[in-house]
Amino acid sequence: MQFGSPTLKLRFLLMPPDSQVTMASATPVRAHWKELDVLRGIAAVMMVVNHVGVKLLSPQFMESGLTEALLFVASFAPVIFFFVTGVGTGIQSYQRKKTSRWASVLTKAGILWLADLLLAWSNGNGWWLDFLGFIGLSIVVLELIRISKAPIAFSALGIVGITLLRYGIGAIVAHFGWVENLWAVDFVLGTKLMPNVSYPLSPWLAYPLLGFIAGATIARLQSKLEQQRFQAIAKILGAAVLPALISIFLAAKGSVFFRWGSMSLAFYSLSFVAILVCLAIAMLFCSDRCPSFISRSLSLRGISSLAVVPVHYFLIDLLGWFKVGTVPPIAFVLWAIVVTVLSFWLAAWVEQEGNSLSKLSQQSWLKSSLTGVFVASACVAIALSQTHFLTVIIARTIGEIALCLFFVLPVSRLKSA
């Protein structure tokens, strides 16, 4: 859509997303943004590399040289995944009316939390909030943002608030010891290492909120991004300069780059550089000047982007069962490539099978079968977690794949589960 004056354009940008959709209906907008699939793939590669390195590399190689740098870069994988979660919701917010979809949102969140629980049970824990569980929490928060009257403004305020909670209020509370051992406060502030919680609310929620803003912007400017792709890539990389300079300044002051348990300010600042660089790379890979096989190989769409998580955990645990460990850097790189390729291939297979199952006429039978598989897997994981490692990782993976396949069921049938 073309605007006759700067005033008209400003009025358009200040409108709620639903009004923008109506006004811009003459502009063709892709229902799917393929760069998002590539961005998921980039995050998945980082995730596999990081986890393979932690599992296989001996300590001296993990803390020195190129392998240390590679593992550090790969440690931004959850940052990218959480950002992608927000991007998808932001694009949907622009393209769809604000009809109620809480049944779908809560069902997805519940499935993701169950997948987290199954992983916990297989490791002998009663519960934890890990990667998939935090994505489930994020989509609930993002739905509240999506249906609000000013989603972009609330997302921006949320990012500012989360940042202040962690590095302002949280730092003061931690310094003076005003609140001790109160779970809810520790989870919100994110200043302490919490048992069974990998991702506290602060500052991790900032990434899906930022992704929501990015997704809504991408959907609104999609045609322009297509026409001026390389100018957009240059602007994205230019936006990364400021957080990069802040990170360099903090490093010069002796700050540590650390995210496990309680994220440091230096890592938080650098994480935005990682997001912007990965976004620029995804846009580059999807351009006409880049061989198409790269974007096809990296793309993770649908349930394949979820299935890659349990699949890669299974493959890495299988290496551990075969006593593969304390390998040199070259062997680590080779194993990382093997696990990455197999993870993507198996995740694509799960996606293909899921699409086939979605066409079955007996969906109620499918729902009952998947539920039974999950329950049986959970029982095996709980009962044998301390004694039969191979049996447990097989059962866990089957149960998590069953949960992935729930996403092919229509929402109406999921509600009746």
N, C-alpha and C positions, 0 to 999 in steps of 0.2 A: 504494500500500500504506500502511495506517495502522499506526502503532507505538503500543503500549500504554503505554510508559514511556520517559523519556529514556535509561535504561540500554540498553534494547533498540535504540533508534535509534543510540546510540553504537557498539554492537557491530556493527550493520549497516554503518555508515560505515567501520569498520575492516576489514571483510571484503575479500578480493580481489574485483575486478570480476566474475569468473565466478560467485562465490558470491552476490554481490548480484543478479545476473541471475536465478539460480535462486530466490532468496528472494522477489524482487519480480516474479515471472512473472505474478502476478495483475494487475499494473498495466499497462494498455495503453501501449506506447511506440511512437511513430512510427518507422518504419524510416528515414525521411528527414527531416532538419531543414531546412525551406525557408529559414530565416534564413541558413544557411551559403551557399546559392546567392546570396543577396542580398549577403552580405558579400564573396563573390568578385567580384560585379559592382561593388561600391563600390571595391574594390581595383583592378579593371580600369579604371574611369573615372579614378582617380588616376594610374595608370600611363600611360594615353594622354595625359592633360593634361600630365604632366611631360615626356614624350618629345616631344610636339608643341611645347611651349614651348622646350625645349632646341634643337630643330631649327629653329624658325622665328623666335623672338623675337630681336631685336637686343640686344646686351649691355646697353645702357642701360636697357632695359625689364625685363631679367631681374634686375637688381640694385636695383630701386627700385619703390616703390608697391605697388598691389594685385597686380600680376602677380608680383612677387617673393614676396609672401605666398602666392599661389595655388600657385606652383611649389614653395614650401617645404612646404606641406601635402601636395601631391601626391607629394613625395619619400618619403613614408611608405608608398607602395604596396607595395614588397617586404616591409616589416615585416608588413603585413596579409596578404599572400599566404602568407608563411611561417607565420604564426599560424594561418591557415585550414588549411594542410596538417596541422598538429598537431590541430586541432579534429576534422577528419574521422577521423583515426586514433583519437583518444580516444573518439569516439562508437562506432566499430566495436569498439574494445576492450571497451566495456561491453556491447555487444549480441551479440557473438560469442564462442564458445569459443576458447581459445588453441591452435587447431590450426595446424600448420605451413603457412605460405603464402610461404615464401622464394622459390619459383619465380616467383610473381606479383610480389613486391616487387622482386626483382633485375631482372626483366624491365622493370618500369616505370622503375626507376632507370636502366637501360641505355638505354632509349628517350629519356628526358629528357636524358641525357648526350650521346647522338648528336645530338639537336636542338641542343644547345649547340655541339657541334663543327661542325655544318653552318653555324651562324651565324658561327663563328670562321673557317672556311675561306672563306666568302663575303667576309670582310673581310681576307683575305690572311694570317691568323694560323694557326699550326699547331694550337693548342689554347687553350682557356681554361675557367675555371669561372665561369659567370655564373648568371643567374637560374634557368633550368630545371635546370641541373646541380646547383645547391645544393638545389633541391627534391628531386631524386633522392637526394642524399646524406642529406637530412633523413628521407626515408621509410625508408631503411635503418636509421638510428639509432633512429627511432621504432618500428620493428619489434622491435629489440632491447629497447627499453623495454616494449613491449606484451606480450612473452612472459615478462617477468621476474615474480618473485613479488610485487613491490611497485612497480608501474609509477608510481603517483602519487608515492610517496616518491622514487623514482629521478629522476623528472622534476624535482621540486622541488630535489633535491640538484644536479641537472645545471644548473639555472638559477643557483643560488648559485655553483657551481664555475666556470661560464662567465664570470659577472660578475667573480669574483675573478681569474680568469686574465687577463682583459682589463684591468681597472682596478686590480688589486692587483699580482699577480706580473708581469704584462706591463709595467706602468708602471715597476716597479723594474728589470726586466731591460733595458728600453729606456733608462732613465736612466743606468745604469752601463755599458751596452754590453757586457754579459757574453756575448751570443751575436750574432754578426754573420753575415748572409747564409746562414742555415740555413733552407731552405725550410719544412721540417716545423714548426720552432719558430715561424717567422713566421706560418704558416697557423693554428696552434693559438692563439697569443697575440693575433693581430690588431692588432698595434701599428704595423706598417709597411705602406706601400703596396707591394703585390706585383704584379709584371707578370702579366697574364692571369688574375688572381683578383679578382673583384668583391666576393665575399662570403667572408671568412675565417671559420673556425669560431667564433672569439670576436669579438663577442658574438652573432653572427647565429643560432647554434643555440638561443639562449634562447627565441626566438619560437615555433618549432615545439614545444618542450618545454612552454612555457606554454599553447600551444594544446591540447596533449594533456590537460593538467589540466582546461582549460576544457571540452573535448569530453566527457571522462568525467563531469564534474560536470553538464553540460547533459543528457546522456543519463539520468543517475540522477534528476534533478529535473525532467524534461521536463513531466510533468503539472502540477507546481506552477508552473512557469514559464508554462504556458498559462493557468492560473487567476489568477496574480498577475503578469501581464506588466509592468504599469506600475510596480509596486513593485520588480520585478527591475531594470527600466531605471533607476529612481532609485538603487538600490544600486550598480549598475555605474558610473553617473556619479559617485556618491559615492566609490567606490574610486579614481577618477581624480584626486581632489583631492590626495592625497599626492604622487604623482609630478609633478603639475603644480606644487605648491609647491616641490619640490626643483628643478625646472627653472627656476622663477622665481628661486630663490636663486642657482643657478649662473649665470644670466644677469646677475644683479646683481653677481656677482663677476668678470664679464668673460669667462665661458666662451663658446666658440663652438659653434654648432649645426651639426655637420658629420658626414656619414656616408660619404663617398666614400673608399675605400681603408682608412681607419682611423677608426672611429666615435668621436666625442667622447662624454664622459660626459653632457653636457647633452642631446645628441640621443638618447642611449640612454634617459635618464630620460623625456624627452618622448614617446618612441615608445610607451611603455605607456599614456600618455594617449590617443594616437591609436588604439591597439587598443581600449581601453575605449569611447571615444566612437563609433567605427565599429561596434562590437558593439551598442551601445545604439541607434544609428540603424537598423541592420538589424532589430533586434527591433521598433522602432517602425514601420518600413515594412511589416512582416508582420502588424501588428495589425489588428483589425477596424475601427479608427477611421481607418485610412489607406486611401486609394483603392487598390484591388487592382492597377490598371494600373502603379503605381510598382514594386511588388515583381516583377510579371511582366516589366517592361521591364529591370530590373536583374539578374534572375536569370541566373546562368551555372552550368549543371549538366552533369556528364559531360565529354565531350571538348571541349565549347564553351569551358570554362574554360581549357583548354590551347590550343585553336586560336586564341583571341583574341590570344595572344602573337605568333605569326608573322604573323598577319593585320595587326595594327596596325603592326608593323615594316614590312611591305610597303607599306602605304598611306603611311606617313611617308616612306619612301625614295622612293616614287613622287612625292611632293610635291617632294622634293629634286631628282629627275631633271627635273621640270618647272620648276626654278629658282624655286620658291616659298620665300622666305626673307626674313629681316630685316623682318618685318611689324610693324605697330603692335598694341597690345593688343586692340583691337576685332576686327581680322582674326584674331589668334591665337585668341580665344575662339570665333569662328565656325568656324575650321578644326578646333579641338579638338572641337566639337560634331559636325561632319561626320565626322571620323575615328572618333569614339566610336560614333556610330550605325552607320556602315558596318562597323566592327569587330565590334560585337555581332550585326549582321544576318548577316554572313558566317560568324561563329563558330557561330551557330545553324544556318546552312545546312550547315556541316561536320558538326555534330551529327546533323542530320536524315539526311544521306547516310550517315553512319556507322551509324546505326540500321538503315537499309535494307540496307547491306552485311552487317551482322551476321546477317541472315536468309537470306543466300545459302547454298545447299547446298554449293557448292564452296569451302569455306574454305581449303583448301590452295592453290587457285589464287589466291585473294585474298592470302594470305600471300606467295606468290612474286611477285605483281604489285607489292605494296607495297614489298617488298625491292628489286625491280628499279628502281622509281621513285626510291627513296632513293639507291641506288648511282649511278644516272645523274645525279641532281641534285648529289650530292657531287662527281662527276667534273667536271661543268660549273662548279661553284663554285670548285673548286681550279684548274682550267685557265684560267678567264677572269676571276678575281677582280680582276685589275689592269687589264683592258682593256675588258670589256663589262659595264658596270654594270647596265643594265636586264635583260639576259639572266640575269645572276647572281642578282638579287633575285627574278626570276620562278622560276628553278630552285630557289633556296633555299626559297622559300615552298611550292612544290609538294612538295619533299622533306620539309619539316617537317609539312605537312598529311598526307603519307603516314605519317609517324611517329605523328601523332595518331590516325590510323585504326587503327593497330595495337592501340589500347586496346579496340577492339570485338571483337577475337579472343578466344576462350576461352583460359584459361591453358594448358590441355593442348596446344593448337596452337601457342601462343607458345613453349612449351618445346622443341618440335621444330624451331623456326626455325633 
